[in-house]
Amino acid sequence: MEAMGVPGMLLPFVIALELFGGIAILLGFKARLIAVLFVGFNIVSALIFHQFWIDESQMNPFMKNIAIAGGFLMIFVHGAGAYSIENSKTHKI
């Protein structure tokens, strides 16, 4: 991260977002909120780390991040699904 000009102190936050956010999406807990965070994260990381306009070999990783952001947009639009914690009848959070 530091090689691309991003402070290394952000790494623990990135790890926490990816780990706990991924688990939350998997379980369907606050899925729409987490999905929006992941959309922003994927677009920002694509622009910072996969600069295809400088290095053509970065086009595939750039497009991968944009495609993942699109998948998270689908979660945001459609919600977590029928078997998620959010749609559980006993969920009171």
Secondary structure by P-SEA (a helix, b strand, c coil): cccccccccaaaaaaaaaaaaaaaaaaccaaaaaaaaaaaaaaaaaaccccccccccaaaaaaaaaaaaaaaaaaaacccccccccccccccc
